[in-house]
């Protein structure tokens, strides 16, 4: 699928110096910025409400990737589309009409994706597989940053990559959760195109070196 992209997750950034945190990863070779939006309903945590994103999103010059971990995302989609994301994903089981929501996202010149939680089967997204631009595979249980990588989800990525090849589709595969320089090669080998990594990047001594290592095949 081409060169692997790395999207640092702002959930792990230091928000007391958010402008410099964003600039740091941009200058270090990141391809995009990832935002995990949580509503304390679909998952038991809350992050990046609309007002918070308004306070910093204009500082981001890279691709913006928004992952909605919220119930009834269709009720709030316009607010998030206003940030002009390049990628926007949601969980099919959290939406009342995934097909309609996918179409709305795509009609706004944005790549539409479906996210699959660590314990959720790929069956949840298969009815929409030919419509979407990317699939976000959670490699931890959605809700909190800094969790340990769940190895079994590599098999899910391999299965998804197989489906992609068999159906001759071109959607991207994104891995999010516990991604580090030790498991990135396995993820890329399994078929991952986009790596989301938080603590590994923001807490590293050399952000540019970490991003370079993450991209190595």
C-alpha positions in Angstrom: 0.0 0.0 0.0 3.0 2.3 -0.1 5.0 4.2 2.5 3.9 3.7 6.2 2.5 6.9 7.9 3.0 7.7 11.5 0.3 9.8 13.3 1.4 10.8 16.9 -1.6 10.7 19.3 -2.1 14.0 21.1 -3.6 12.1 24.0 0.0 11.6 25.2 1.2 15.2 24.6 1.9 17.8 27.3 -1.0 20.3 27.0 0.7 22.9 29.0 3.0 23.4 26.0 0.8 22.0 23.3 2.0 24.4 20.6 5.6 23.2 21.0 4.5 19.6 21.2 2.7 19.8 17.9 5.7 21.6 16.3 8.1 19.0 17.7 6.4 16.1 16.0 5.8 18.0 12.8 9.5 18.8 12.5 10.4 15.2 13.4 8.8 13.7 10.4 5.2 12.8 11.5 2.7 12.5 8.7 -0.4 13.5 10.7 -1.8 14.2 14.1 -4.3 11.8 15.8 -7.1 12.9 18.1 -9.1 10.4 20.2 -12.4 11.9 21.0 -14.2 10.2 24.0 -17.6 11.1 25.5 -17.5 9.0 28.8 -20.5 7.0 27.3 -19.2 4.8 24.6 -16.0 4.5 26.6 -15.4 5.3 30.3 -13.3 8.3 29.7 -13.6 11.8 28.2 -11.2 13.7 26.0 -11.0 16.4 23.3 -14.5 17.9 23.4 -15.1 20.4 20.6 -14.2 23.4 22.6 -10.8 21.9 23.5 -10.0 21.1 19.9 -11.0 24.7 18.9 -8.2 25.9 21.2 -5.4 24.3 19.2 -6.4 22.8 15.9 -5.3 25.8 13.8 -1.8 25.1 15.0 -1.8 21.8 13.2 -0.4 21.9 9.7 -0.2 18.1 9.2 -3.1 15.8 8.3 -5.7 15.7 11.0 -7.0 12.2 12.0 -10.1 12.2 14.3 -11.2 9.0 15.9 -14.7 9.3 17.5 -15.2 7.0 20.4 -18.7 8.4 21.1 -22.3 7.3 21.1 -24.5 8.5 18.2 -21.6 10.2 16.3 -24.1 11.4 13.7 -25.5 13.8 16.2 -22.1 15.6 16.5 -20.5 15.0 13.1 -20.9 18.5 11.7 -18.9 20.0 14.6 -15.9 17.7 13.9 -16.1 18.1 10.2 -15.7 21.8 10.8 -12.1 21.1 11.8 -11.4 19.9 8.2 -9.9 16.5 9.1 -8.3 14.4 6.5 -9.4 11.2 8.2 -12.4 10.7 10.4 -13.5 7.4 11.9 -16.2 6.1 14.2 -17.4 2.8 15.6 -20.2 1.1 13.6 -21.9 -0.2 16.7 -22.2 3.3 18.2 -24.0 4.7 15.2 -27.7 4.4 14.3 -27.0 4.5 10.5 -23.3 3.8 9.7 -23.9 3.9 5.9 -25.4 7.4 6.0 -22.7 8.7 8.2 -19.9 7.3 6.0 -21.5 9.0 3.0 -21.7 12.3 4.8 -18.1 12.2 5.9 -17.0 11.4 2.3 -19.1 14.1 0.9 -17.1 16.6 2.9 -13.8 15.7 1.2 -12.7 13.6 4.1 -11.6 10.0 4.3 -14.3 8.0 6.1 -13.2 5.1 8.4 -14.7 2.6 10.7 -12.9 1.7 14.0 -12.9 -1.8 15.5 -12.4 -2.1 19.2 -10.0 -4.7 20.5 -12.7 -7.2 21.5 -15.0 -6.4 18.5 -15.1 -8.7 15.5 -14.4 -7.5 12.0 -18.0 -8.6 11.2 -19.1 -5.2 12.5 -17.6 -3.4 9.5 -17.8 -6.0 6.7 -21.2 -4.7 5.4 -19.5 -1.4 4.7 -16.1 -2.5 3.7 -16.5 -1.4 0.0 -17.6 2.1 1.1 -14.9 3.1 3.5 -11.4 4.7 3.0 -9.7 3.2 6.0 -10.2 0.8 9.0 -8.8 1.7 12.4 -7.9 -1.4 14.4 -7.7 -0.8 18.1 -4.7 -2.8 19.5 -5.8 -1.9 23.1 -9.2 -1.6 24.7 -10.6 1.8 23.7 -10.7 4.4 26.5 -7.3 5.2 27.9 -3.8 5.9 26.6 -0.7 4.1 27.7 -2.2 0.6 27.7 -0.2 -2.6 26.9 -0.4 -3.7 23.2 -2.8 -6.7 22.6 -0.8 -9.0 20.4 -3.9 -11.0 19.2 -5.1 -8.0 17.2 -2.2 -8.5 14.7 -4.2 -11.5 13.4 -7.2 -9.2 12.9 -5.0 -6.9 10.7 -3.8 -9.9 8.8 -7.4 -11.0 8.2 -8.3 -7.5 7.1 -5.4 -7.3 4.7 -6.4 -10.6 3.2 -9.9 -9.3 2.6 -8.5 -6.2 1.0 -6.4 -8.2 -1.4 -9.2 -10.7 -2.2 -11.7 -8.0 -2.9 -9.2 -5.8 -4.7 -9.9 -2.9 -2.4 -7.7 0.1 -1.6 -8.7 1.1 1.9 -5.9 1.9 4.4 -5.4 0.0 7.7 -4.6 2.0 10.8 -3.4 0.5 14.1 -3.9 2.4 17.3 -3.0 1.5 20.8 0.3 0.5 22.5 2.2 0.9 19.2 6.0 1.1 19.8 9.3 0.4 18.0 9.2 -3.2 19.2 5.8 -4.2 17.6 5.7 -1.7 14.6 7.5 -4.1 12.3 4.9 -6.9 13.0 2.1 -4.4 12.4 3.6 -3.3 9.1 4.3 -6.9 8.0 0.6 -7.7 8.8 -0.6 -5.0 6.4 -0.8 -1.8 8.5 -0.4 1.5 6.6 -0.8 4.0 9.4 0.7 3.7 12.9 -0.8 5.8 15.7 1.6 6.1 18.6 1.3 8.3 21.7 3.6 7.8 24.7 6.3 6.1 22.6 6.7 9.3 20.6 6.0 12.1 23.0 8.1 10.6 25.9 11.1 9.6 23.7 14.5 11.2 24.0 14.6 11.7 20.2 11.2 12.1 18.6 12.7 12.1 15.1 14.6 8.9 15.7 11.5 7.2 17.2 9.4 8.1 14.2 12.1 6.9 11.9 12.2 3.5 13.7 8.4 3.2 13.7 8.4 3.5 9.9 11.1 0.8 9.4 9.9 -2.4 7.7 
